[in-house]
């Protein structure tokens, strides 16, 4: 995560897999203290300059949205 948001902001993955995502928050990112997957009930703190791994459950074809804790920055995982 940078001061411009999640990079990339859209990720396409095969459905049925259990995605493992790594998030690193730049020191320049003033927002983004957490990443939230509302529909999955996942909220993970993102300390500056640290890489945090988030494991998602196995999911069928769908779109899963995520955002920073305040909802300013947004992203999406597309499972096909």
Buried (B, 14 or more C-beta within 10 A) or exposed (E): BBEEBBEEEEBEBEEEEEBEBEBBBBEEBEBBBBBBBEEBEBEBEBEBEEEBEBEBEEBEEEEBEBBBBEEEBEBBBEBE
